Amino acid sequence: MAHLNRGHGSAVRRVVSLVPSLTEAVAATAPGLLVGATDWCTHPADLAVPRIGGTKNPDVAAVVALAPDLVVANEEENRPADLAALRAARLDVLVTEVRSLPQAFTELDRLLTGACGLPRPGWLDAAEAAWRDVPAPPRPLRAVVPIWRRPWMVLGRDTFAGDLLDRLGVTLVHAGHAERYPRIPLPELLDARPDLVVLPDEPYRFTADDGPEAFPGIPAALVSGRHLTWYGPSLAEAPQVLAQVLARALAVS
């Protein structure tokens, strides 16, 4: 959690977001605050603000030129060197840490009501309610969740997406791995004999033609990365969307 240098009572009127899900969160709550976002900030679809590069390679000079009152970042998505450069330019940088669903709700509230001084948005209450009322799954499932191929990388311990899946009755095969995103050879993934493989469309864009063929005989659930890995307004519909995709994959197996 970052220390902010604004004086007491200073209002936030200009925000640059370096995190796609937080861009959507700010835009859904107070769209007029955003003055810059990354090339990967795809929601809302009609967002019309200057683009300042990627999450891993933002144009620091371009961010500084936008004169934001606050830059919003994440400890996993953004590089420490870039955040240090922004702070060296005397910008306030709020760095979120999100590795579980409760932490996501806390950090969203800290950003929106705390740092930005906004009223708590209704979508955040709706998201908390949606996850509070998630029904118990019919049976526990074990899943491999690749996030990259060539080489194969999967979800390991202590991840936001893993926590969401766990709440839907899906246990990660590699939840006990020492690394958060371990590289696991494909034969080893197959030897684990998971009940299903969950294939998100980001960061690697798995599709019906790129991913399932590597796991013959194993049900494959192609899921929206926005619903599995984003912490923002999409959380309100995520449990229903994800549960439907998982059920559909198992039904056709």
N, C-alpha and C positions, 0 to 999 in steps of 0.2 A: 504494500500500500504506500502510495507516494505522498510525501509532504507537499502541500500546495502553498505557493508563495503569495497568493493574492491577499490584499489587505482585508481586514474584517469587514464584512458587509459588501465586498466587491461582487457585482453581479457578473455571471457568465452570459455573454451575449454572442460569442463566436467560438464554435467548437470545430476542431479537426479530428476526425476519427480514423484511426489506423487499423480498425477491426471491423470486418463486415457485419457481424451480428450486432455490435454496439452501434454501428452506423444506423442500422434498422431500428434499434431501440430508441435512439435519440430522435430519429426522423418520425417515428410513430407517436412520440410524446410531445415534441416541440420542434417541428421541421425547420422553423426559421433560425434555429441555432446553428445548424450545420453550414460551414463555409468551405469545407474540404473533406475529401474521402479518398480511399484507395481505388485503384483500378478494379479490385475484386469486390467492391461494395455494390452488389447487384440488386439490393432491396432497400427501399422501394424501387420499383422498376422505373419510375419517372423521376428519380433523384437527379436534380440538375445542379451540381456543384463542381468546382474545379477538382480534377483528379491529380493526386500527388505521388503516383507510383504505386508499387506493390507493398504488401505488408512486410516483406523481408528487405525491400530496397526502396524505402520512401525517399523522395527528393527533399532533403532537409531544408534546403534554401527555399524551395517552393512553400513548404509549411510555414517557415518563418515569415515569408512575404505575405501570407494570409493574415498575419497578426492575430492568431487565436488567443482567447482568454484561457482556453483549456485544450490540451491534446489528450485524446483518449487512446489507451494502448492496452496490451495484454502481455503478461510475462512469458507466455508460450508462443504467441503469434508474432511478436515483434522482437527485434534484436537489441540487446543491451547497448551496443555501440550507437545505434541510431537514437535510442532514448536519451543516452548521455549527451549526444550532440544537440538534441533539442533543448535539454536542460541547460547546456552550456550557452545556448542562445537566449537564455533567461525566459524560456517558456515553461508554463506549468504543465506537468505531465502526470496524469492519473493512470497508474498501471493496475489493471485488474488481475486477479488470480482466480481461475475457475476450474476446479477439478472435481466438482460434485454438483448435483442439482441444488442443494441448500446453499452452497457457496455462490452459485449463479444468482439466486434470488437476492442474497445479501449484497453482492457486488452491484447488481443492477439498481437496487435501491440506493446504495451508496453513491453511485454515479448520478442518478437522475434527481433524487430528492436532496442528497447531501451536497455533492459538488456543484450540480447545476441549479439547485434551488427550485426544482419543479414540483408541482403536486404529484403525488404518487399516481401513476397511470392505471387506468382500469384494466388494461391488458395484463399488467403484472399480477394483479389480484386474480384474474381469470386463469393465468398460467399456474399459479400456486394451487388454485382449486382443481384444475384439470389433473394435476399430478397427485394431489391428495386423494382423489377419488378413483385412481387407477384400480381396476378389478384384479383380483388374484388370478394368475395364469392357470390354465387347466393342468399343466405339468411343467416342471423345470426343464430347461433346455440348456445344452452346452453349445457354444458357438465360437467359431473362428471369425475374426473381424479384420480382414486385410484393409490397410489404408494406402498400400503401394504395392507395385509389382516391379520386378527387375531392379532391385531385389524385392522379394516379398517382405513386407513389414506389416505387423498386426498390432491391434490394441493390446497393451499389457496392463500393468497395475495403475491405479490412481489416475484414471482419466474420466473426464466429464461424460463422454459417450458411453463408456463402460458402466458408469453409474446409472445412466438412463436405461440402458438395456437390462441391467440387473433389476430395476424396478418393474420391468415388463416380464420378468421371469426368465431372462436369458443370462446365463453365467458365462463369462469369458473363459475359454480354455486356458488362456495365458494371463489370467488375472493375478496369479501368484508369481509371475516372472519378475526378476530383479529390475528389468527395464520397463519404461512406460510404453515404448514403441519398439519392441524387439524385432530384429531381423531373424526370420525363421525360414529355413529351406522348405520348399513345397512338399517334398516327401514327408517331412516331419509334421507338417500341417495335416496331411492326409492320414498319417499314422495315429493322430490324436482321435480319429473317428468322431468328429463333432456331429451333433444332431442337425446343424445347419451352418451355412456360411453367410455372413451378413456383408454385403458389398455396397458401401456408400459411393456417391458420385463425386466426392471430394475428400481429401486433396487429389487422389488419383480418380479419374473419371471412369469407374467401372460401369459397364453396360451389359445388356443381354448377350452381346457378342464378344465381350472382353472381360473375362473373369470367371463366369460360371463353368466354362468348359474345363477349367483347371481342377475342378472339384466334382468329377463324375460320380453320380449316384448320391450326392449330398444336396439336399434342398438349398437353393440359393435365394436370398432375399435382397433384391436391389432397392436400396433405400435412399431417400433424399438426404444429402449431407446437411442441408439447412435444418432438417428436423432432428437429425442425430447429433450434430456438433455445434449448432448455433445456440447462443443464449440471448434471447430477445423475444419479440412478439410471437415467433414461431413456436415457442414452448407451449402456448395455449392449445394448439392443435396437435402437437407432436405425439402425445401418448396415443391418441386415436389413430393418427396416420401410421405410426410405426407398428402398432398392434395389428392393424389391418394388413399391412404388407407382410409381416411375419406369419400371420395366419394363412394368408394366401399362398405363400411359399411352401408351407407345410402341407397344405391341402392338395397341391398339385404334385407332390413328391410321390 
